[in-house]
């Protein structure tokens, strides 16, 4: 095999590896951008939780074992189970309580 062919193979291999890495990092970038976009969309609505939920779900009352005063929109992912349960209770008209 001549030197030119070896250089072309090395270049092709490098381009292939670079493409795979960029695809991996590119997908991570797209996920991060989607997360940031969703977070930006959520932030204006966070005041709803502060207005209607923190009266009972705070450090003093700790209703249902939840303290929304310690949470921020960024906690939505790490506290997904809490927010999913809150949504279920809202949909089933369990929250907010009638009183």
N, C-alpha and C positions, 0 to 999 in steps of 0.2 A: 504494500500500500504506500502510495507516495505521500509526501509531507503535506501537500495541499489537501488531500482527502482526510488526513488525520485532523487537520485544523478545522475543516468543515464539520466533521463528526463532533469534535469538542464544542464547537460553537453551537451546533444543533442541540447537543445535550444541555449546554448552559441555558440556551433559550427555553428548552422544555422545562428545566428545573425552575427557571425564573417565572415561566407562565403558571406553573402549579402553585408556586409561592404567592404570586400576585392574585391568583384565583382564591386562595385560602384567605389571604389578608384582605382582598377585595370584598369577599363575602362577610368577613368580620366587620369591615368598614360599613357595609350596607346595613348590617344588623345594628351597629352602633348608631348610624344615622337614623334608622327607623325608631330606635329606642328614644333618641333625643327628640325626634319629631313628636312621638306619642307623649313624651314628658311635657313638651311645650304646649301640647293640646290640653293636657290634664291640669296644668298649673292654674289657669284662670278659674277652674271649677273647684279647686281645693277649698275655697272659702265656704262652700256648701257643707263640707264635713265639719269645718270649724264652727259654722253657725248652728247646725242641727244635731251634731253627734257628740261634741265635746262636753256638753252640759252633763251627760251621764257617763260617757266614756273618757274619763280623765283620771289623774293620779289619786284623787280623793275617793271618788265613787267606784271607779274601776269596774263598771258594769260589764258583765260578760267576760271579765278578765282582759279587757281591751282598754288601752289608753291612747286615744288618737292625738292627744296633745304632744306626745313624744314623736309622732310620725310626721313625715314630710312626703311630698309627691315622689321623691326618690326612693322611698321605702316600699312602694307599690310592688316591686318585684320580690324583695326579700320577705315581705309580709303578705304574699299573694293569698295564702289560705285565709287570713283575717278578712281581707277585702272580698274574697269570694263568698265567705260566709255572710258578710254584711250585705252583699248584693242579693243573696238568696233570701235573707230575712226581709229585705226591702220588697222584693218581688212577691213574697208570700204575705205581705202586709203584717208581718210580725213586728217590724221596726218601721218607724218609731211607734212606741206603744201608744195606745189610745189616750192614756192619761198624760 
